[in-house]
């Protein structure tokens, strides 16, 4: 079986992290998202892959190569402009076989459902029943076959959300050459499916048992929690005396966990890390390679990307910290509102409900806080931000702010006492 993986886009809703990496290469439970997709497809019987790449494609091709280290064959198709899923699939036509899976690069389906897809004799799509389908494209189903695909609608005809996983054949390319550009300015793969259906092609619907969709930065935290409990763990680094490890934990090669540290799994610590002494690493945390966690630091349910330093006496909870960052000593991240309402944060510069009761800070690459910095829940900090001692950060913090008073470096100046985004905070 062959799989074509659509991985050409930036994933702009995942900024600030996708300013330097395509979304499919963001770390999740110690591996890029795309590697998790690859492994699940391999378990379902796929041994040949075509990765459709575009935005910062070299990060993908350099990491995966020709697939030998994964015991599969990987070829690449290049999408010069990100003109939608239909256009992306068309770029892979010359490399495609008679029948193939199509996988979106931001959806992790369970292995058993993928196996059901590969064993299907005809065409098929994957779907998941969701309580609120208004934010999804949905399938209208009749007797187990797709009657139509309806893009996001205020009155969706069903609860069957399109999971972005398809089993198709060469007929899809003929119809994709006929479809028109959509209102979003893209060529939609779903328009091709509707055209196939109109020409009496039967398309089965297969229900997913489980899926993980990654669209916004804090979705990485949700996915991380799910995956960490399911993967194999091993201790390859040095564990000094008087370290306590409870539950599943991985410690990578050439890493050291220093005396007095307490790890409550599931936790992953990558290669060449220096942890402690006297740290508390709590469940759900994933610490990438070459990270330094200083004395008396607490990390809870967070993703710390490679080459980052969190100095002594700091707290980081429910947060995502980019690579090459530095948290000055005594940096405290608040992750909970006093009124227990959902934390609001930012996607593409717009304030949104995170649907999370606990959410700390989202920090782009190469950002630095100074000593005694306090950070409000849901704060987003741009890459390259350099702070000053004793700052209080909230909202959307720009790397190069407009000229303003010396007591703030925020692009958006908000009074925490008046804005309901900040009804108190707690760690």
C-alpha positions in Angstrom: 0.0 0.0 0.0 1.1 3.5 -0.8 0.3 6.6 1.2 0.4 10.2 0.0 0.8 12.6 2.9 -0.2 16.3 2.4 2.5 18.2 4.3 3.1 21.3 2.2 1.5 24.0 4.3 3.0 26.3 7.0 0.1 25.9 9.5 -0.3 29.6 10.2 -2.6 29.0 13.1 0.4 27.3 14.9 2.5 30.5 14.9 4.8 31.5 16.4 6.3 28.0 16.0 5.7 27.6 12.3 7.7 30.8 11.5 10.7 28.5 11.5 9.2 25.0 10.9 6.3 23.5 9.0 3.6 22.3 11.3 4.2 18.7 10.5 7.7 19.0 12.0 6.7 20.4 15.4 7.7 18.0 18.2 5.1 15.8 19.8 6.0 13.2 22.5 9.6 13.4 21.4 9.1 13.1 17.6 7.9 15.3 14.8 4.1 15.1 14.1 4.9 13.7 10.7 6.9 10.8 12.1 3.9 9.7 14.3 1.8 9.7 11.1 4.4 7.7 9.3 4.7 5.1 12.0 0.9 4.6 12.3 0.7 4.2 8.6 3.5 1.6 8.6 1.6 -0.3 11.3 -1.4 -0.3 9.0 0.6 -1.9 6.2 1.9 1.0 4.2 5.5 0.7 2.9 5.7 3.4 0.2 5.1 7.1 0.8 4.9 10.3 -1.1 5.3 13.4 1.0 3.8 16.5 -0.7 6.1 19.3 0.6 6.3 23.0 0.1 6.8 25.4 3.0 10.4 25.0 4.4 10.5 21.6 2.7 14.2 21.1 3.5 13.4 20.4 7.1 11.3 17.5 6.0 13.5 16.1 3.3 16.6 16.4 5.5 15.0 14.5 8.4 13.2 11.7 6.5 15.5 11.3 3.5 14.6 8.4 1.3 13.0 6.5 4.1 15.7 3.9 4.6 16.0 4.5 8.3 12.3 3.8 8.7 12.5 0.7 6.4 10.2 2.3 3.9 10.5 4.2 0.6 9.8 7.9 0.7 9.5 10.1 -2.4 8.7 13.8 -2.6 6.3 16.0 -4.6 6.8 19.7 -4.4 3.8 22.1 -4.2 5.2 25.5 -5.3 2.1 27.5 -4.0 -0.1 26.3 -1.2 -3.4 26.3 -3.3 -5.4 23.8 -1.3 -5.6 20.1 -0.7 -6.8 19.3 -4.2 -3.9 21.1 -5.8 -1.5 19.4 -3.3 -2.7 15.9 -4.3 -2.4 16.7 -8.0 1.3 17.4 -7.6 1.7 13.8 -6.5 -0.1 12.3 -9.6 3.0 11.1 -11.4 4.3 9.3 -8.3 1.0 7.7 -7.4 0.0 4.0 -7.7 -3.4 2.6 -8.8 -4.8 2.9 -5.2 -3.4 4.9 -2.3 -4.2 6.4 1.1 -4.2 10.2 1.4 -3.3 11.5 4.8 -3.5 15.1 6.1 -0.3 16.0 7.9 -2.1 17.3 11.0 -4.3 14.3 11.9 -3.3 11.2 13.8 -5.8 8.4 13.3 -5.8 5.2 15.5 -3.9 2.3 14.0 -6.9 -0.1 13.8 -9.0 2.4 11.8 -6.1 2.9 9.4 -5.9 -0.9 8.9 -9.6 -1.0 8.1 -9.0 1.7 5.5 -6.1 -0.2 3.8 -8.2 -3.4 3.7 -11.2 -1.7 2.1 -11.7 -3.0 -1.5 -13.3 0.2 -2.9 -12.9 3.9 -2.2 -13.3 5.1 1.3 -13.2 8.2 3.6 -12.6 8.3 7.4 -15.0 10.2 9.7 -15.5 10.8 13.3 -18.8 11.6 15.0 -18.4 15.0 16.9 -20.9 16.8 19.2 -20.5 20.1 17.4 -19.8 19.6 13.6 -20.2 23.3 12.7 -16.4 23.8 12.7 -15.8 20.8 10.3 -16.5 19.7 6.8 -19.0 16.9 7.3 -20.2 13.8 5.3 -23.8 13.3 4.4 -24.2 9.5 4.5 -26.7 7.1 3.1 -26.5 3.3 3.7 -22.9 3.5 4.6 -21.9 5.5 1.5 -21.0 9.1 1.1 -23.9 11.1 -0.4 -22.0 14.4 -0.3 -19.3 16.4 1.5 -20.5 19.7 3.0 -17.8 22.2 4.0 -18.2 24.2 7.3 -21.8 25.1 7.7 -24.1 26.7 10.3 -26.5 23.8 9.7 -24.4 20.7 8.9 -26.4 17.8 7.6 -24.7 15.3 10.0 -22.3 14.9 12.9 -19.8 12.9 10.7 -16.7 15.2 10.6 -14.3 14.7 7.8 -11.0 13.4 9.3 -8.9 14.2 6.3 -8.0 10.5 5.5 -9.0 9.0 2.2 -8.5 5.8 0.2 -8.6 6.8 -3.5 -7.6 5.7 -6.9 -6.6 7.3 -10.2 -10.1 8.7 -10.9 -9.5 11.4 -8.3 -6.9 13.1 -10.5 -9.3 13.4 -13.4 -11.9 15.2 -11.4 -9.4 17.4 -9.6 -8.4 18.8 -13.0 -12.0 19.9 -13.5 -12.9 21.6 -10.2 -13.0 25.4 -9.8 -11.2 27.4 -7.1 -13.3 27.7 -3.9 -14.4 30.8 -2.0 -11.3 30.4 0.2 -9.1 30.8 -2.9 -8.1 27.1 -2.9 -8.7 23.9 -4.9 -10.5 21.6 -2.5 -10.0 17.9 -2.4 -13.6 17.6 -1.1 -14.9 19.2 -4.3 -13.2 16.4 -6.2 -15.0 13.9 -4.0 -18.4 15.5 -4.7 -17.7 15.3 -8.4 -16.7 11.6 -8.1 -20.0 11.0 -6.2 -22.0 12.8 -8.9 -20.5 10.4 -11.4 -21.8 7.4 -9.5 -18.5 6.4 -7.8 -19.3 4.6 -4.5 -17.3 5.9 -1.5 -17.5 4.0 1.8 -17.4 5.8 5.1 -15.2 4.3 7.9 -15.6 5.5 11.4 -12.4 6.3 13.3 -12.2 4.9 16.8 -9.9 7.7 17.8 -8.2 10.7 16.3 -6.0 13.6 17.3 -6.4 16.8 15.4 -3.7 19.5 15.7 -4.7 22.9 14.7 -3.8 25.4 17.4 -0.6 25.5 19.6 -2.3 24.2 22.7 -3.5 21.2 20.7 0.1 20.0 21.0 -0.5 19.8 24.8 -3.7 17.7 24.4 -1.9 15.4 21.9 1.2 15.1 24.0 -0.8 14.0 27.1 -2.5 11.3 25.0 0.6 9.9 23.3 3.0 10.0 26.3 1.0 7.3 28.1 1.1 5.0 25.1 4.7 5.0 24.0 7.6 2.8 25.2 9.9 4.4 27.8 13.5 3.7 28.6 16.3 5.2 30.8 19.5 5.7 28.8 21.0 8.6 30.6 22.5 9.0 34.1 20.3 9.1 37.2 22.1 10.4 40.2 21.4 9.1 43.8 18.3 10.3 45.5 16.3 10.8 42.4 12.7 9.6 42.5 10.9 8.4 39.4 7.2 7.4 39.6 5.4 6.1 36.6 6.7 5.9 33.0 9.7 8.1 32.2 12.3 8.3 29.4 15.7 9.8 29.8 17.8 10.1 26.7 21.5 9.4 25.9 24.1 11.6 27.6 21.5 13.2 29.8 21.8 13.5 33.6 19.0 13.9 36.2 20.7 15.3 39.3 20.2 14.4 42.9 17.0 15.4 44.7 14.9 15.6 41.5 11.4 14.1 41.4 9.8 12.9 38.2 6.2 12.0 38.0 5.5 10.2 34.7 4.6 9.9 31.9 7.6 12.2 31.0 10.1 12.3 28.2 13.6 13.9 28.6 15.6 13.9 25.4 19.3 13.4 24.7 22.0 15.6 26.3 19.8 17.3 28.9 20.9 18.5 32.3 18.0 18.3 34.8 18.2 19.6 38.4 19.2 19.2 41.1 16.0 19.3 43.2 13.6 19.7 40.2 10.0 18.6 40.0 9.1 17.3 36.5 5.4 16.5 36.4 3.3 14.3 34.2 2.7 15.3 30.6 6.0 17.0 30.2 8.2 16.5 27.1 11.7 18.0 27.3 13.6 18.0 24.0 17.3 17.4 23.5 20.0 19.6 24.9 17.7 21.4 27.4 18.9 22.7 30.8 16.5 22.7 33.7 18.0 24.5 36.7 17.8 24.0 40.5 14.4 24.0 42.1 12.5 24.3 38.8 9.0 22.9 38.4 7.8 21.8 35.0 4.2 20.6 34.6 2.4 19.3 31.5 4.6 21.3 29.2 6.6 21.0 26.0 10.2 22.4 26.1 11.8 22.4 22.7 15.5 21.8 22.1 18.4 24.0 23.3 16.3 25.9 25.8 17.3 26.8 29.3 14.9 27.3 32.3 17.0 28.8 35.1 16.6 28.1 38.8 13.6 28.9 40.9 11.2 29.0 37.9 7.8 27.5 37.3 6.4 26.5 33.9 2.9 24.9 33.7 0.7 23.9 30.7 3.1 25.8 28.3 4.9 25.4 25.1 8.4 26.9 25.0 10.2 27.1 21.6 13.8 26.2 20.9 16.9 28.3 21.9 14.9 30.1 24.6 16.1 31.3 28.0 14.0 31.8 31.1 15.8 33.9 33.6 15.9 32.8 37.2 12.6 33.2 39.0 10.4 33.3 35.9 6.9 32.3 36.9 4.2 31.3 34.5 0.6 31.5 35.7 -1.7 28.9 34.1 -5.1 29.3 35.8 -7.6 32.1 36.2 -9.0 32.7 39.7 -12.6 32.5 38.3 -11.8 29.1 36.7 -13.0 30.2 33.3 -11.3 29.0 30.1 -8.1 30.7 29.4 -8.1 33.0 26.3 -5.1 33.2 24.0 -4.2 34.2 20.5 -4.3 32.6 17.1 -3.0 34.6 14.1 -3.1 37.7 16.4 -6.8 37.3 17.3 -7.9 36.5 20.8 -9.8 33.2 21.1 -11.1 30.8 23.7 -8.5 28.0 24.2 -11.2 25.6 25.5 -8.7 24.9 28.3 -9.1 25.7 31.9 -5.3 25.6 32.3 -3.0 27.2 29.8 0.3 29.0 30.5 2.5 30.7 27.9 3.3 30.1 24.2 6.8 31.2 23.5 8.5 31.5 20.1 12.1 30.5 19.3 15.0 32.5 20.7 12.9 34.4 23.2 14.5 35.4 26.5 12.9 36.5 29.8 15.0 38.2 32.5 15.0 37.4 36.2 11.8 37.7 38.3 9.5 37.8 35.2 5.8 37.0 35.8 3.6 35.8 32.9 -0.2 35.8 32.7 -2.2 32.8 31.5 -2.6 32.5 27.7 0.2 34.9 26.9 1.9 34.5 23.5 5.5 35.8 23.1 6.9 36.3 19.7 10.3 34.8 18.6 13.4 36.9 19.4 11.7 38.7 22.3 14.3 39.9 25.0 12.9 40.9 28.3 14.0 43.0 31.3 14.1 42.1 35.0 10.9 42.1 36.9 8.6 42.4 33.9 4.9 41.4 33.9 3.9 40.0 30.5 0.4 39.4 29.2 -1.6 39.3 26.0 0.3 39.2 22.7 3.9 40.2 23.4 5.7 41.5 20.3 9.5 41.0 19.8 9.9 44.6 18.6 7.2 46.6 20.3 6.1 50.1 19.4 7.6 52.9 21.4 5.9 53.0 24.8 6.5 53.6 28.5 9.5 52.0 30.1 7.3 49.9 32.3 6.1 47.7 29.5 7.3 46.0 26.3 3.9 44.8 25.1 2.7 45.6 21.6 -0.9 45.5 22.9 -1.1 47.5 26.1 -3.9 46.1 28.3 -4.9 46.9 31.8 -5.2 43.6 33.6 -7.5 45.1 36.2 -10.1 46.0 33.6 -9.8 43.3 31.0 -11.7 40.1 31.6 -8.9 38.1 30.0 -7.0 38.5 33.3 -9.4 37.9 36.1 -6.6 36.9 38.4 -4.2 34.1 37.9 -2.7 31.3 39.9 -0.1 28.5 39.4 
